[in-house]
Amino acid sequence: MSKPQNKLLSKLLKYRCYKESFFLDYLPDEIFINLEKKDRVEYRKLRENHQIIEKKSSKIKALQEEIRIKQIALQNLKSQIEPSISKDSHLDEMNLSKFKLADIIAKFNFSLSIGQRIHKTKTNKSSQPKFYMRITASDKRFKNLYVGSSKKIIISLANIYHEPYTSFSVEELKSELKLLYSVYVRNFVWNNSWDLFFDSKHTLKDLELWSNEIGSEIYRW
């Protein structure tokens, strides 16, 4: 059926979703009523599905436009955090600031690793594994620390956090020790120097005493 040409027809006489050559004119009541029942059912289906298709098509267009706009915004954001000679590159600005602060960053840049060793007793039987730590500064100097047994570490954790610690896996103990020693080292270097750090012992008891002295400030480091 052809597309209506007379634009002056009342909108009430138009099917509200008509579109191009696929539009089916709104049937007057007398025609619709006189259709056979099966044809009326099919006509209703045609109109209902046509409305649904038109609504969903409009939603698709709206979503496609929204996606297009967001893709542009996404590309703009990416360009600002990727290497670029553009003055709008935040990554370039960050790296420039990082270069200017290289000496300060290097001072607090260190790595920390932790492992276990098993010591044999006088009776030639293996004892519980002991924890050891290596702290390496940015200038490659390093210090090996003896931390202690898991039992002693758990006691210290209870004293540091003022909570009972009864069961910890090896990995959980390693994680806690890395966290505590990382803030301890950062604070020590800030208040002293790496030279003094390498000349000091930094036992588990030292860590415990320091954490109790600094209190809640520990979370700032």
C-alpha positions in Angstrom: 0.0 0.0 0.0 1.4 3.4 -0.9 2.4 6.2 1.4 -0.3 8.8 2.1 0.5 12.0 0.1 -2.1 14.5 1.5 -0.4 16.2 4.5 -3.6 18.1 5.4 -5.5 15.0 6.5 -6.4 15.1 10.2 -3.9 13.3 12.4 -6.8 11.5 13.9 -7.4 9.7 10.6 -3.8 8.6 10.3 -2.2 5.6 11.9 0.2 7.3 14.4 3.2 5.1 13.4 2.9 5.2 9.7 6.2 5.1 7.8 7.0 5.0 4.1 5.5 2.2 1.9 5.1 -0.2 4.8 2.4 1.8 6.4 -1.0 0.3 6.5 -3.8 2.9 6.6 -5.9 2.9 9.7 -9.1 1.0 8.8 -12.4 2.8 9.6 -14.4 1.0 12.3 -17.1 -0.2 9.8 -14.4 -1.9 7.7 -12.6 -3.4 10.7 -15.9 -4.7 12.3 -16.9 -6.4 9.1 -13.7 -8.2 8.7 -13.8 -11.9 9.4 -12.7 -12.7 12.9 -9.4 -14.3 11.8 -8.6 -11.1 9.8 -9.4 -8.8 12.7 -7.0 -10.9 14.8 -4.3 -10.6 12.2 -4.9 -6.9 11.7 -4.5 -6.3 15.4 -1.3 -8.2 15.4 0.0 -6.2 12.5 -0.8 -2.9 14.2 0.6 -4.0 17.5 3.8 -5.4 16.1 4.2 -2.3 13.9 4.0 -0.1 16.9 6.5 -2.3 18.8 8.9 -2.2 15.8 8.7 1.6 15.5 9.3 2.1 19.3 12.2 -0.3 19.4 13.7 1.3 16.2 13.5 4.7 17.9 15.2 3.3 21.0 17.9 1.7 18.8 18.6 5.0 17.1 18.8 6.7 20.5 21.2 4.1 21.9 23.3 4.3 18.8 23.6 8.0 19.2 24.4 7.6 22.8 27.1 5.1 22.0 28.6 7.4 19.4 28.8 10.2 21.9 30.3 8.0 24.5 32.8 6.6 22.1 34.0 10.1 21.3 34.2 10.9 25.1 36.1 7.6 25.6 38.6 8.4 22.9 39.1 11.8 24.4 39.8 10.3 27.8 42.2 7.7 26.4 44.1 10.4 24.5 44.6 12.3 27.8 46.2 9.3 29.7 48.3 7.9 26.8 51.8 9.0 25.8 51.4 12.1 23.6 53.1 15.4 22.7 49.7 17.0 23.3 49.5 19.5 26.2 46.3 17.7 27.3 48.1 14.4 28.0 47.9 13.8 31.8 50.3 10.9 31.5 53.0 13.2 30.0 52.4 15.8 32.7 52.6 13.0 35.4 55.8 11.6 33.9 57.4 15.1 33.8 56.5 15.7 37.5 57.9 12.2 38.3 61.1 13.1 36.5 61.5 16.3 38.5 60.8 14.5 41.8 63.1 11.6 40.9 65.4 12.1 43.9 62.6 12.2 46.4 60.8 9.2 44.8 64.0 7.2 44.8 64.5 7.9 48.5 61.3 6.1 49.4 61.5 3.5 46.7 62.4 0.1 48.0 61.5 -3.5 47.6 60.6 -6.0 50.3 60.7 -9.8 50.1 60.1 -12.4 52.8 60.8 -16.1 53.1 61.2 -19.0 55.5 64.1 -21.1 56.7 64.1 -24.2 58.8 66.7 -24.5 61.6 67.8 -27.8 62.9 67.9 -28.3 66.7 70.6 -30.0 68.7 68.7 -33.3 68.5 69.0 -33.0 64.7 65.3 -32.6 64.4 63.7 -29.8 62.3 62.1 -27.0 64.2 59.4 -24.7 63.0 60.4 -22.5 60.1 61.6 -19.0 60.9 60.7 -15.9 58.9 63.4 -13.7 57.2 63.1 -10.5 55.3 65.2 -8.7 52.7 64.7 -4.9 52.2 66.4 -3.4 49.2 66.8 0.3 48.6 66.7 2.0 45.2 70.5 2.1 45.2 70.6 -1.7 45.4 71.8 -1.7 49.0 70.0 -4.4 51.0 69.5 -5.6 54.5 68.5 -9.1 55.6 66.4 -9.2 58.8 65.6 -12.1 61.0 61.9 -11.7 62.0 61.2 -14.9 64.0 58.8 -17.8 64.3 55.2 -17.7 63.4 54.3 -17.9 67.1 56.3 -14.8 67.9 54.9 -12.9 65.0 51.3 -13.7 66.0 52.1 -12.5 69.5 53.5 -9.2 68.1 50.5 -8.8 65.8 48.2 -9.1 68.8 50.2 -6.5 70.7 50.3 -4.1 67.6 46.6 -4.4 66.8 45.4 -5.0 70.4 43.4 -7.9 69.2 43.8 -11.7 69.7 45.3 -13.4 66.7 45.0 -17.2 67.0 45.3 -18.7 63.5 47.2 -17.3 60.5 48.3 -19.1 57.4 51.9 -18.6 56.2 50.7 -16.4 53.4 48.6 -14.2 55.7 51.6 -13.8 58.0 53.8 -12.8 55.1 51.2 -10.3 53.9 50.9 -8.7 57.4 54.7 -8.5 57.8 55.2 -6.9 54.4 52.5 -4.3 55.2 53.9 -3.5 58.6 57.5 -3.4 57.6 56.7 -1.3 54.5 55.2 1.5 56.6 57.9 1.1 59.3 60.7 1.5 56.7 59.1 4.5 55.0 58.6 6.3 58.4 62.1 5.4 59.5 63.8 6.7 56.4 61.6 9.9 56.6 62.8 10.6 60.1 66.3 9.4 59.7 68.2 8.1 56.6 69.0 4.9 54.7 72.5 4.9 56.2 71.1 4.7 59.7 68.6 2.1 58.6 71.3 -0.2 57.3 73.2 0.3 60.6 70.2 -0.7 62.7 68.7 -4.1 63.6 64.9 -3.6 63.1 63.8 -6.6 65.0 60.2 -7.7 65.5 60.3 -6.1 68.9 61.5 -2.8 67.4 58.5 -3.0 65.0 56.1 -3.6 67.9 57.5 -0.7 70.0 57.4 1.7 67.0 53.8 0.8 66.1 52.7 1.4 69.7 54.5 4.7 69.8 53.1 6.0 66.6 49.6 4.7 67.3 46.9 5.4 64.7 49.4 7.4 62.7 50.6 4.1 61.4 47.8 4.1 58.8 49.1 7.4 57.3 52.4 5.7 56.2 
